[in-house]
Amino acid sequence: MEAFQGLLSGFQVALSWEGIMFVLIGVVVGTLIGMMPGLGPISAIAIMIPITYGMDPAPALVMMAGVYYGAVFGGSTSSILLNAPGVAGTVATSFDGYPMAQKGQAGKALAIAAVASFIGGTVSVVLLMLLAPALSSVAISFGPPAYFALMLMGLTAISSLSDGSTLKALISAVAGFMVVTIGIDPQTGTQRFTFGSVNLLDGFDFLIIALGLFAVAEVCMLVLNRRNNSLSDSQKLGSLKLSKSDLKEMSGPVSRQSFVGFILGVLPGAGATISSFISYIFEKKIAKKPEEFGKGSIKGIAAPESSNNAATSGAFVPLLSLGIPGSGTTAVMLGAFLVLGVQPGPMLMVERPEIFWGIIASMYLGNVFLLILNLPLIPYLAKILAIPRPMLISLVIMFSLVGVYSISFNVFDLYMLLIFGAIGFFMRIFSFPAPPFILAFILGGMMEQAFRQSMTISNGNLSIFVTSPLPLTLIIISLLSFLVPVLLGLRKKKVEV
Protein backbone atom coordinates (compact mmCIF):
# COMPACT_ATOMS: atom_id res chain seq x y z
CA MET A 1 0.00 0.00 0.00
CA GLU A 2 2.85 2.36 0.82
CA ALA A 3 4.32 1.71 -2.61
CA PHE A 4 1.14 2.86 -4.36
CA GLN A 5 0.90 5.94 -2.14
CA GLY A 6 4.50 6.74 -2.94
CA LEU A 7 3.85 6.20 -6.64
CA LEU A 8 0.92 8.64 -6.51
CA SER A 9 3.20 11.26 -4.98
CA GLY A 10 5.73 10.47 -7.73
CA PHE A 11 3.12 11.09 -10.41
CA GLN A 12 2.48 14.50 -8.87
CA VAL A 13 6.09 15.30 -9.75
CA ALA A 14 6.10 13.56 -13.17
CA LEU A 15 2.72 14.93 -14.35
CA SER A 16 3.38 18.54 -13.41
CA TRP A 17 4.04 20.76 -16.43
CA GLU A 18 7.70 20.95 -15.41
CA GLY A 19 7.95 17.16 -15.00
CA ILE A 20 6.30 16.45 -18.36
CA MET A 21 8.59 18.92 -20.12
CA PHE A 22 11.79 17.48 -18.64
CA VAL A 23 10.72 13.87 -19.26
CA LEU A 24 10.01 14.77 -22.89
CA ILE A 25 13.34 16.58 -23.28
CA GLY A 26 15.19 13.65 -21.71
CA VAL A 27 13.66 10.92 -23.88
CA VAL A 28 14.01 12.96 -27.11
CA VAL A 29 17.67 13.77 -26.42
CA GLY A 30 18.32 10.18 -25.36
CA THR A 31 16.65 8.73 -28.46
CA LEU A 32 18.62 10.97 -30.81
CA ILE A 33 21.92 10.19 -29.07
CA GLY A 34 21.11 6.48 -29.02
CA MET A 35 20.71 6.50 -32.81
CA MET A 36 24.25 7.82 -33.30
CA PRO A 37 26.89 5.06 -33.31
CA GLY A 38 29.52 5.53 -30.63
CA LEU A 39 27.72 8.08 -28.52
CA GLY A 40 25.61 6.77 -25.67
CA PRO A 41 23.85 7.52 -22.41
CA ILE A 42 27.11 7.86 -20.47
CA SER A 43 28.31 10.72 -22.66
CA ALA A 44 24.85 12.31 -22.71
CA ILE A 45 24.44 12.26 -18.92
CA ALA A 46 27.99 13.56 -18.42
CA ILE A 47 27.13 16.52 -20.67
CA MET A 48 23.85 17.08 -18.80
CA ILE A 49 25.52 17.36 -15.37
CA PRO A 50 26.87 20.92 -15.84
CA ILE A 51 23.68 21.95 -17.68
CA THR A 52 21.46 20.88 -14.77
CA TYR A 53 23.74 22.38 -12.11
CA GLY A 54 21.68 24.61 -9.79
CA MET A 55 18.35 23.19 -10.97
CA ASP A 56 15.76 21.63 -8.67
CA PRO A 57 17.03 18.02 -8.18
CA ALA A 58 13.71 16.27 -8.93
CA PRO A 59 13.13 17.48 -12.52
CA ALA A 60 16.88 17.42 -13.28
CA LEU A 61 17.23 13.76 -12.28
CA VAL A 62 13.97 12.87 -14.04
CA MET A 63 15.42 14.33 -17.24
CA MET A 64 18.72 12.45 -16.92
CA ALA A 65 16.87 9.19 -16.27
CA GLY A 66 14.91 9.89 -19.47
CA VAL A 67 18.17 10.36 -21.37
CA TYR A 68 19.36 6.96 -20.09
CA TYR A 69 16.45 4.75 -21.08
CA GLY A 70 15.71 6.90 -24.14
CA ALA A 71 19.21 6.19 -25.49
CA VAL A 72 18.76 2.43 -25.07
CA PHE A 73 15.30 2.66 -26.68
CA GLY A 74 16.66 4.58 -29.69
CA GLY A 75 19.88 2.61 -30.06
CA SER A 76 18.09 -0.13 -31.98
CA THR A 77 17.50 2.17 -34.98
CA SER A 78 21.08 2.26 -36.25
CA SER A 79 21.52 -1.43 -35.34
CA ILE A 80 18.56 -2.41 -37.53
CA LEU A 81 19.05 -0.01 -40.43
CA LEU A 82 22.84 0.18 -40.68
CA ASN A 83 24.20 -2.75 -38.64
CA ALA A 84 26.01 -0.06 -36.62
CA PRO A 85 24.91 -0.41 -32.95
CA GLY A 86 24.02 2.96 -31.46
CA VAL A 87 24.72 1.77 -27.91
CA ALA A 88 26.37 -1.38 -26.57
CA GLY A 89 23.05 -2.79 -25.35
CA THR A 90 21.65 -3.01 -28.89
CA VAL A 91 24.41 -5.12 -30.48
CA ALA A 92 22.32 -8.29 -30.16
CA THR A 93 19.40 -6.54 -31.87
CA SER A 94 21.46 -6.21 -35.05
CA PHE A 95 21.82 -10.01 -35.36
CA ASP A 96 18.24 -10.30 -36.70
CA GLY A 97 17.18 -6.67 -37.11
CA TYR A 98 19.61 -5.91 -39.92
CA PRO A 99 18.84 -9.10 -41.91
CA MET A 100 15.12 -8.27 -41.64
CA ALA A 101 15.79 -4.75 -42.96
CA GLN A 102 17.78 -6.25 -45.83
CA LYS A 103 14.70 -8.28 -46.76
CA GLY A 104 12.69 -5.10 -47.21
CA GLN A 105 11.01 -5.28 -43.78
CA ALA A 106 12.75 -2.39 -42.02
CA GLY A 107 9.42 -0.94 -40.87
CA LYS A 108 8.38 -4.22 -39.30
CA ALA A 109 11.75 -4.63 -37.56
CA LEU A 110 11.60 -1.11 -36.11
CA ALA A 111 7.98 -1.63 -35.01
CA ILE A 112 8.88 -4.90 -33.24
CA ALA A 113 11.78 -3.17 -31.51
CA ALA A 114 9.59 -0.25 -30.41
CA VAL A 115 6.79 -2.44 -29.02
CA ALA A 116 9.19 -4.86 -27.30
CA SER A 117 11.12 -1.95 -25.79
CA PHE A 118 7.92 -0.35 -24.51
CA ILE A 119 6.68 -3.57 -22.90
CA GLY A 120 10.08 -4.42 -21.42
CA GLY A 121 10.45 -0.92 -20.00
CA THR A 122 6.93 -0.88 -18.56
CA VAL A 123 7.21 -4.32 -16.93
CA SER A 124 10.54 -3.38 -15.38
CA VAL A 125 9.14 -0.15 -13.94
CA VAL A 126 6.34 -2.11 -12.24
CA LEU A 127 8.93 -4.52 -10.83
CA LEU A 128 11.12 -1.61 -9.76
CA MET A 129 8.21 -0.13 -7.82
CA LEU A 130 7.29 -3.40 -6.09
CA LEU A 131 10.60 -5.17 -5.58
CA ALA A 132 13.31 -2.51 -5.23
CA PRO A 133 13.96 -2.94 -1.47
CA ALA A 134 13.91 -6.76 -1.58
CA LEU A 135 16.07 -7.10 -4.72
CA SER A 136 18.71 -4.73 -3.40
CA SER A 137 19.61 -7.30 -0.73
CA VAL A 138 19.72 -10.05 -3.38
CA ALA A 139 22.14 -7.98 -5.45
CA ILE A 140 24.50 -7.70 -2.47
CA SER A 141 24.49 -11.49 -2.01
CA PHE A 142 26.12 -11.90 -5.44
CA GLY A 143 29.75 -12.15 -4.41
CA PRO A 144 32.73 -12.89 -6.70
CA PRO A 145 32.08 -16.70 -6.83
CA ALA A 146 28.47 -16.16 -7.91
CA TYR A 147 29.54 -13.60 -10.52
CA PHE A 148 32.11 -16.02 -11.93
CA ALA A 149 29.48 -18.75 -12.14
CA LEU A 150 27.04 -16.35 -13.83
CA MET A 151 29.64 -15.35 -16.44
CA LEU A 152 30.49 -19.02 -16.96
CA MET A 153 26.82 -19.73 -17.60
CA GLY A 154 26.80 -17.05 -20.28
CA LEU A 155 29.89 -18.46 -21.97
CA THR A 156 28.48 -21.99 -22.22
CA ALA A 157 26.03 -20.62 -24.78
CA ILE A 158 28.77 -19.62 -27.26
CA SER A 159 27.85 -22.53 -29.51
CA SER A 160 24.34 -21.03 -29.82
CA LEU A 161 25.87 -17.96 -31.48
CA SER A 162 27.65 -19.97 -34.18
CA ASP A 163 26.57 -20.04 -37.79
CA GLY A 164 26.94 -23.80 -37.97
CA SER A 165 30.52 -24.56 -36.97
CA THR A 166 31.00 -24.83 -33.21
CA LEU A 167 34.78 -24.99 -33.69
CA LYS A 168 34.82 -21.65 -35.49
CA ALA A 169 32.61 -20.17 -32.77
CA LEU A 170 35.09 -21.34 -30.10
CA ILE A 171 38.04 -19.92 -32.07
CA SER A 172 36.20 -16.61 -32.32
CA ALA A 173 35.51 -16.64 -28.57
CA VAL A 174 39.18 -17.38 -27.76
CA ALA A 175 40.17 -14.39 -29.90
CA GLY A 176 37.76 -12.24 -27.86
CA PHE A 177 39.36 -13.49 -24.63
CA MET A 178 42.81 -12.65 -25.97
CA VAL A 179 41.82 -9.10 -26.89
CA VAL A 180 40.20 -8.36 -23.51
CA THR A 181 43.44 -9.20 -21.67
CA ILE A 182 45.32 -6.36 -23.38
CA GLY A 183 46.10 -3.46 -21.04
CA ILE A 184 46.92 -3.04 -17.36
CA ASP A 185 46.13 -5.96 -15.09
CA PRO A 186 43.40 -4.55 -12.79
CA GLN A 187 44.64 -6.57 -9.79
CA THR A 188 48.44 -6.35 -9.99
CA GLY A 189 48.89 -3.23 -12.11
CA THR A 190 51.30 -4.93 -14.51
CA GLN A 191 51.14 -4.37 -18.27
CA ARG A 192 49.86 -7.19 -20.45
CA PHE A 193 50.43 -7.43 -24.23
CA THR A 194 50.90 -3.66 -24.62
CA PHE A 195 54.25 -4.02 -26.47
CA GLY A 196 55.43 -0.80 -24.85
CA SER A 197 52.59 1.29 -26.34
CA VAL A 198 50.94 3.75 -23.96
CA ASN A 199 47.85 3.68 -26.18
CA LEU A 200 47.18 0.08 -25.18
CA LEU A 201 47.41 0.60 -21.41
CA ASP A 202 43.63 0.99 -21.09
CA GLY A 203 42.83 -1.84 -23.50
CA PHE A 204 40.05 -1.40 -26.05
CA ASP A 205 36.68 0.22 -25.56
CA PHE A 206 33.75 -2.06 -26.34
CA LEU A 207 32.36 0.22 -29.05
CA ILE A 208 35.63 0.08 -31.01
CA ILE A 209 35.21 -3.70 -31.20
CA ALA A 210 31.47 -3.60 -31.93
CA LEU A 211 31.60 -0.89 -34.61
CA GLY A 212 34.66 -2.49 -36.21
CA LEU A 213 33.30 -6.04 -36.38
CA PHE A 214 29.81 -4.98 -37.47
CA ALA A 215 29.63 -1.51 -39.05
CA VAL A 216 33.03 -1.27 -40.77
CA ALA A 217 32.98 -4.95 -41.75
CA GLU A 218 29.50 -4.45 -43.23
CA VAL A 219 30.78 -1.51 -45.27
CA CYS A 220 33.59 -3.73 -46.62
CA MET A 221 31.04 -6.38 -47.61
CA LEU A 222 28.85 -3.77 -49.32
CA VAL A 223 31.82 -2.59 -51.36
CA LEU A 224 32.83 -6.16 -52.21
CA ASN A 225 29.32 -7.13 -53.33
CA ARG A 226 28.32 -3.86 -54.97
CA ARG A 227 27.87 -5.51 -58.36
CA ASN A 228 26.06 -8.59 -57.13
CA ASN A 229 23.47 -7.24 -54.70
CA SER A 230 20.23 -5.59 -55.70
CA LEU A 231 19.12 -2.66 -53.58
CA SER A 232 15.44 -3.03 -54.42
CA ASP A 233 14.59 -5.10 -51.33
CA SER A 234 16.85 -3.32 -48.86
CA GLN A 235 15.38 0.07 -49.82
CA LYS A 236 11.81 -0.97 -49.08
CA LEU A 237 10.21 0.13 -45.82
CA GLY A 238 7.62 -2.62 -45.76
CA SER A 239 4.49 -2.59 -43.64
CA LEU A 240 4.57 -1.14 -40.12
CA LYS A 241 1.63 -3.26 -39.01
CA LEU A 242 2.23 -6.29 -36.86
CA SER A 243 -0.17 -9.15 -37.56
CA LYS A 244 -1.75 -11.30 -34.86
CA SER A 245 0.74 -14.06 -35.65
CA ASP A 246 3.64 -11.58 -35.26
CA LEU A 247 2.33 -10.41 -31.89
CA LYS A 248 1.77 -14.00 -30.78
CA GLU A 249 5.30 -14.96 -31.82
CA MET A 250 6.89 -12.09 -29.92
CA SER A 251 4.66 -12.33 -26.83
CA GLY A 252 6.60 -15.23 -25.29
CA PRO A 253 10.11 -13.75 -25.65
CA VAL A 254 8.95 -10.30 -24.54
CA SER A 255 7.19 -11.55 -21.40
CA ARG A 256 10.07 -13.84 -20.41
CA GLN A 257 12.96 -11.54 -21.20
CA SER A 258 11.41 -8.48 -19.56
CA PHE A 259 11.79 -10.32 -16.24
CA VAL A 260 15.23 -11.71 -17.11
CA GLY A 261 16.49 -8.30 -18.21
CA PHE A 262 15.23 -6.62 -15.05
CA ILE A 263 16.86 -9.22 -12.76
CA LEU A 264 20.19 -9.02 -14.61
CA GLY A 265 20.00 -5.22 -14.59
CA VAL A 266 19.75 -5.30 -10.80
CA LEU A 267 23.12 -7.06 -10.52
CA PRO A 268 25.93 -4.47 -10.27
CA GLY A 269 28.10 -4.66 -13.38
CA ALA A 270 25.73 -6.72 -15.53
CA GLY A 271 23.63 -4.11 -17.34
CA ALA A 272 21.80 -3.95 -20.65
CA THR A 273 24.57 -5.39 -22.83
CA ILE A 274 24.95 -8.69 -20.98
CA SER A 275 21.20 -9.05 -20.44
CA SER A 276 20.48 -8.59 -24.16
CA PHE A 277 23.02 -11.27 -25.13
CA ILE A 278 21.80 -13.74 -22.52
CA SER A 279 18.17 -13.17 -23.55
CA TYR A 280 19.00 -13.68 -27.23
CA ILE A 281 20.91 -16.88 -26.48
CA PHE A 282 18.17 -18.19 -24.18
CA GLU A 283 15.44 -17.68 -26.78
CA LYS A 284 17.54 -19.32 -29.48
CA LYS A 285 18.15 -22.35 -27.26
CA ILE A 286 14.47 -22.93 -26.51
CA ALA A 287 13.20 -22.06 -30.00
CA LYS A 288 11.59 -24.79 -32.09
CA LYS A 289 13.37 -23.41 -35.16
CA PRO A 290 16.72 -22.00 -33.92
CA GLU A 291 18.01 -21.95 -37.49
CA GLU A 292 15.79 -18.88 -38.14
CA PHE A 293 17.84 -16.78 -35.74
CA GLY A 294 20.37 -14.56 -37.49
CA LYS A 295 18.21 -14.44 -40.63
CA GLY A 296 15.54 -11.96 -39.56
CA SER A 297 13.72 -13.71 -36.72
CA ILE A 298 10.99 -11.80 -34.88
CA LYS A 299 12.04 -13.44 -31.62
CA GLY A 300 15.65 -12.43 -32.28
CA ILE A 301 14.61 -8.78 -32.21
CA ALA A 302 11.95 -8.91 -29.50
CA ALA A 303 14.07 -10.77 -26.91
CA PRO A 304 17.12 -8.44 -26.69
CA GLU A 305 15.02 -5.29 -27.09
CA SER A 306 12.67 -6.12 -24.21
CA SER A 307 15.61 -7.30 -22.11
CA ASN A 308 17.92 -4.32 -22.56
CA ASN A 309 15.16 -1.81 -21.79
CA ALA A 310 14.12 -3.79 -18.72
CA ALA A 311 17.75 -3.85 -17.57
CA THR A 312 17.96 -0.03 -17.62
CA SER A 313 15.22 0.17 -14.99
CA GLY A 314 16.74 -2.72 -13.06
CA ALA A 315 20.02 -0.82 -12.81
CA PHE A 316 18.21 1.83 -10.77
CA VAL A 317 17.45 -0.68 -7.98
CA PRO A 318 20.94 -0.73 -6.40
CA LEU A 319 21.40 2.96 -7.21
CA LEU A 320 18.23 4.22 -5.52
CA SER A 321 18.06 1.64 -2.72
CA LEU A 322 21.74 1.26 -1.80
CA GLY A 323 23.60 4.08 -3.52
CA ILE A 324 25.54 1.48 -5.54
CA PRO A 325 25.70 2.00 -9.34
CA GLY A 326 24.49 -1.04 -11.25
CA SER A 327 26.13 -0.08 -14.55
CA GLY A 328 28.55 2.40 -16.08
CA THR A 329 25.72 4.77 -16.86
CA THR A 330 24.28 4.67 -13.34
CA ALA A 331 27.80 5.34 -12.02
CA VAL A 332 27.66 8.65 -13.88
CA MET A 333 24.11 9.09 -12.59
CA LEU A 334 25.47 8.67 -9.05
CA GLY A 335 27.78 11.58 -9.73
CA ALA A 336 24.81 13.61 -10.96
CA PHE A 337 22.92 12.83 -7.74
CA LEU A 338 25.84 14.03 -5.62
CA VAL A 339 26.38 17.19 -7.69
CA LEU A 340 22.72 18.07 -7.15
CA GLY A 341 23.07 17.50 -3.41
CA VAL A 342 21.14 14.21 -3.25
CA GLN A 343 22.54 11.13 -1.53
CA PRO A 344 20.99 7.93 -2.98
CA GLY A 345 20.67 4.99 -0.61
CA PRO A 346 18.40 3.47 2.02
CA MET A 347 17.30 6.88 3.35
CA LEU A 348 16.40 8.37 -0.04
CA MET A 349 12.85 6.97 0.06
CA VAL A 350 12.34 8.52 3.50
CA GLU A 351 14.16 11.83 3.17
CA ARG A 352 13.47 12.64 -0.51
CA PRO A 353 10.42 10.57 -1.55
CA GLU A 354 9.56 13.05 -4.33
CA ILE A 355 12.86 12.15 -6.04
CA PHE A 356 12.68 8.38 -5.44
CA TRP A 357 9.09 8.02 -6.60
CA GLY A 358 9.33 10.87 -9.10
CA ILE A 359 12.02 9.00 -11.07
CA ILE A 360 9.96 5.78 -11.05
CA ALA A 361 6.75 7.55 -12.11
CA SER A 362 8.63 9.41 -14.85
CA MET A 363 9.64 6.04 -16.33
CA TYR A 364 5.99 5.15 -16.86
CA LEU A 365 5.48 8.46 -18.61
CA GLY A 366 8.76 8.24 -20.52
CA ASN A 367 7.99 4.82 -21.97
CA VAL A 368 4.65 6.09 -23.26
CA PHE A 369 6.37 9.13 -24.82
CA LEU A 370 8.99 6.91 -26.45
CA LEU A 371 6.36 4.68 -28.06
CA ILE A 372 4.29 7.66 -29.26
CA LEU A 373 7.38 9.39 -30.66
CA ASN A 374 9.10 6.41 -32.27
CA LEU A 375 6.25 4.65 -34.09
CA PRO A 376 5.27 7.68 -36.24
CA LEU A 377 8.93 8.36 -37.00
CA ILE A 378 9.58 4.89 -38.42
CA PRO A 379 8.71 5.80 -42.07
CA TYR A 380 11.13 8.74 -41.89
CA LEU A 381 13.89 6.80 -40.15
CA ALA A 382 13.64 3.97 -42.66
CA LYS A 383 14.36 6.43 -45.50
CA ILE A 384 17.99 6.03 -44.47
CA LEU A 385 17.90 2.85 -46.55
CA ALA A 386 16.93 4.82 -49.64
CA ILE A 387 20.15 6.85 -49.50
CA PRO A 388 22.43 5.97 -52.45
CA ARG A 389 24.87 3.26 -51.47
CA PRO A 390 28.09 5.34 -51.89
CA MET A 391 26.65 8.06 -49.64
CA LEU A 392 25.33 5.51 -47.13
CA ILE A 393 28.76 3.88 -46.89
CA SER A 394 30.34 7.30 -46.33
CA LEU A 395 27.82 8.15 -43.58
CA VAL A 396 28.35 4.85 -41.74
CA ILE A 397 32.12 5.34 -41.82
CA MET A 398 31.78 8.96 -40.70
CA PHE A 399 29.44 8.16 -37.79
CA SER A 400 31.68 5.28 -36.71
CA LEU A 401 34.83 7.42 -36.78
CA VAL A 402 33.18 10.32 -34.95
CA GLY A 403 31.62 7.99 -32.38
CA VAL A 404 34.92 6.25 -31.59
CA TYR A 405 36.91 9.49 -31.53
CA SER A 406 34.41 11.06 -29.12
CA ILE A 407 35.12 8.32 -26.56
CA SER A 408 38.76 9.20 -25.89
CA PHE A 409 39.75 11.84 -28.50
CA ASN A 410 42.64 9.57 -29.46
CA VAL A 411 43.57 9.07 -33.13
CA PHE A 412 45.03 5.66 -32.23
CA ASP A 413 41.49 4.40 -31.56
CA LEU A 414 40.54 5.28 -35.14
CA TYR A 415 43.34 3.07 -36.46
CA MET A 416 42.15 0.26 -34.18
CA LEU A 417 38.59 0.71 -35.47
CA LEU A 418 39.84 0.13 -39.02
CA ILE A 419 41.94 -2.86 -37.92
CA PHE A 420 38.97 -4.50 -36.20
CA GLY A 421 36.90 -3.67 -39.27
CA ALA A 422 39.41 -5.61 -41.38
CA ILE A 423 39.33 -8.47 -38.86
CA GLY A 424 35.52 -8.52 -39.03
CA PHE A 425 35.65 -8.50 -42.83
CA PHE A 426 37.96 -11.53 -42.99
CA MET A 427 35.87 -13.29 -40.31
CA ARG A 428 32.87 -12.95 -42.64
CA ILE A 429 34.84 -14.11 -45.66
CA PHE A 430 35.95 -17.28 -43.84
CA SER A 431 32.60 -17.76 -41.99
CA PHE A 432 33.84 -17.08 -38.46
CA PRO A 433 30.90 -15.70 -36.41
CA ALA A 434 31.45 -12.31 -34.74
CA PRO A 435 28.92 -12.65 -31.85
CA PRO A 436 31.05 -15.18 -29.86
CA PHE A 437 33.99 -12.75 -30.13
CA ILE A 438 31.83 -9.94 -28.73
CA LEU A 439 30.36 -12.10 -25.95
CA ALA A 440 33.80 -13.32 -24.85
CA PHE A 441 35.12 -9.75 -24.87
CA ILE A 442 32.21 -8.57 -22.69
CA LEU A 443 32.32 -11.43 -20.19
CA GLY A 444 36.07 -12.13 -20.21
CA GLY A 445 37.22 -9.19 -18.12
CA MET A 446 34.44 -9.58 -15.55
CA MET A 447 34.98 -13.32 -15.40
CA GLU A 448 38.73 -12.97 -14.83
CA GLN A 449 38.25 -10.36 -12.11
CA ALA A 450 35.60 -12.43 -10.31
CA PHE A 451 37.77 -15.57 -10.47
CA ARG A 452 40.84 -13.82 -9.07
CA GLN A 453 38.84 -12.14 -6.31
CA SER A 454 37.38 -15.53 -5.40
CA MET A 455 40.87 -17.04 -5.25
CA THR A 456 42.05 -14.19 -3.03
CA ILE A 457 39.11 -14.67 -0.65
CA SER A 458 39.63 -18.46 -0.42
CA ASN A 459 43.46 -18.40 -0.44
CA GLY A 460 43.48 -20.32 -3.71
CA ASN A 461 40.89 -22.94 -2.73
CA LEU A 462 38.65 -23.81 -5.70
CA SER A 463 36.00 -25.29 -3.41
CA ILE A 464 34.67 -21.75 -2.89
CA PHE A 465 32.67 -22.24 -6.11
CA VAL A 466 30.79 -25.30 -4.83
CA THR A 467 30.42 -24.68 -1.10
CA SER A 468 27.84 -21.91 -1.51
CA PRO A 469 24.42 -22.79 -2.96
CA LEU A 470 24.16 -19.85 -5.39
CA PRO A 471 27.41 -20.37 -7.37
CA LEU A 472 26.94 -24.15 -7.20
CA THR A 473 23.46 -23.86 -8.73
CA LEU A 474 24.72 -21.60 -11.52
CA ILE A 475 27.62 -23.94 -12.30
CA ILE A 476 25.25 -26.94 -12.49
CA ILE A 477 23.01 -24.98 -14.88
CA SER A 478 26.11 -24.12 -16.95
CA LEU A 479 27.14 -27.77 -17.20
CA LEU A 480 23.63 -28.85 -18.15
CA SER A 481 23.30 -26.15 -20.82
CA PHE A 482 26.60 -27.30 -22.32
CA LEU A 483 26.18 -31.07 -22.02
CA VAL A 484 22.49 -31.53 -22.86
CA PRO A 485 22.76 -30.24 -26.49
CA VAL A 486 25.88 -32.38 -27.01
CA LEU A 487 24.17 -35.53 -25.68
CA LEU A 488 21.03 -34.84 -27.72
CA GLY A 489 23.16 -34.41 -30.82
CA LEU A 490 24.94 -37.74 -30.22
CA ARG A 491 21.61 -39.45 -29.59
CA LYS A 492 20.21 -38.04 -32.82
CA LYS A 493 23.18 -39.38 -34.78
CA LYS A 494 22.71 -42.85 -33.28
CA VAL A 495 19.02 -42.84 -34.23
CA GLU A 496 19.87 -41.83 -37.81
CA VAL A 497 22.39 -44.64 -38.05
Residue, then its C-alpha position, 0 to 999 in steps of 0.5 A: m500500500e505504501a508503494f502505491q501511495g509513494l507512486l501517486s506522490g511520484f506522479q504529482v512530480a512527473l505529471s506537473w508541467e515541469g515534469i512532463m517537459f523534462v521527461l520529454i526533453g530527456v527521452v528525445v535527447g536520449t533517443l537521438i543520441g542512441m541513434m548515433p553510433g559511438l555516442g551513448p547515455i554515459s556521454a549524454i548524462a555527463i554533458m547534462i551534469p553541468i547543464t542541470y547544475g543549480m536546478d531543482p534536483a527532482p526534474a533534473l534527475v527525471m530528465m537524466a533518467g529519461v536520457y538513459y532509457g531513451a538512449v537504449f530505446g533509440g539505439s536499436t534504430s542504427s543497429i537495424l538499419l545500418n548494422a552499426p549499434g548505437v549503444a552497446g546494449t543493442v548489439a544483439t538486436s542487429f543479429d536479426g534486425y539488420p537481416m530483416a531490414q535487408k529483406g525489405q522489412a525495415g518498418k516491421a523490424l523497427a515496429i517490433a523493436a519499439v513495441a518490445s522496448f515499450i513492454g520491457g520498460t513498462v514491466s521493469v518499472v512495475l517490478l522496480m516499484l514493487l521489488a526494489p527494497a527486496l532485490s537490493s539485498v539479493a544484489i549484495s548477495f552476489g559475491p565474486p564466486a556467484y559472478f564467476a558462475l554467472m559469467l560461466m553460464g553465459l559463456t556456455a552458450i557460445s555454440s548457440l551464437s555460431d553459424g553452424s561450426t562450433l569450432k569456429a565459434l570457439i576460435s572466435a571466442v578465444a580471440g575475444f578473450m585474448v583481446v580483452t586481456i590487453g592493457i593493465d592488469p586490474q589486480t596487480g597493475t602490470q602491463r599485459f600485451t601492450f608491447g610498450s605502447v601507452n595507447l594500449l594501457d587501457g585496453f580497447d573500448f567495447l564500441i571500437i570492437a562492436l563498430g569495427l566487427f559490425a559496421v566497418a565490416e558491413v561496409c567492406m562487404l557492401v563494397l565487395n558485393r556492390r555488383n552482385n546485390s540488388l538494392s530493391d529489397s533493402q530500400k523498401l520500408g515494408s508494412l509497419k503493421l504487426s499481424k496477430s501471428d507476429l504479436k503472438e510470436m513475440s509475446g513469449p520472448v517479450s514476457r520472459q525476457s522483460f523479467v530476465g532483463f530486469i533481474l540481470g540489470v539489478l546485478p551491479g556490473a551486468g547491465a543492458t549489454i549482458s542481459s540482451f546477449i543472454s536473452y538472445i541466447f536463451e530464446k535461441k536455445i528454446a526455439k523450435k526453429p533456432e536456425e531462423f535466428g540470425k536471418g531476420s527472426i521476430k524473436g531475435i529482435a523482441a528478446p534483446e530489445s525487451s531485455n535491454n530496456a528492462a535492464t535499464s530500470g533494473a540498474f536503478v534498484p541498487l542505485l536508488s536503494l543502496g547508492i551502488p551504481g548497477s552499470g557504467t551509466t548509473a555510475v555517472m548518474l550517481g555523480a549527478f545525484l551528488v552534484l545536485g546534493v542528493q545522496p541515494g541509498p536506504m534513506l532516499m525513500v524517507e528523506r526525498p520521496e519526491i525524487f525516489w518516486g518521481i524517477i519511477a513515475s517518470m519512467y511510466l510516462g517516458n515509456v509512453f512518450l517513447l512509443i508515441l514518438n518512435l512509431p510515427l517516425i519509423p517511415y522517416l527513419a527507414k528512409i535512411l535505406a533509400i540513401p544511395r549506397p556510396m553516400l550511405i557507406s560514407l555516412v556509416i564510416m563517418f558516424s563510426l569514426v566520430g563515435v569512436y573518436s568522441i570516446s577518448f579523443n585519441v587518433f590511435d582508436l581510429y586506427m584500431l577501429l579500421i583494424f577490427g573492421a578488417i578483422g571482421f571482414f575476414m571473419r565474414i569471408f571465412s565464416f567465423p561468427a562475430p557474436p562469440f567474439i563480442l560475448a567473450f570480450i564482454l564477459g572475459g574481463m568480468m569473469e577474470q576479475a571475479f575468479r581472481q577475487s574468489m581465489t584471493i578470498s579463499n586463499g586459492n581454494l577452488s572449493i569456494f565455487v561449490t560450497s555456496p548454494l548460489p554459485l553451485t546452482l549456476i555452475i550446475i546450470s552451466l554444465l547442463s546447458f553445455l552437455v544436454p545439447v551435445l548428448l542430444g546431438l549424439r543421440k540423434k546421430k545414433v538414431e539416424v544410423 
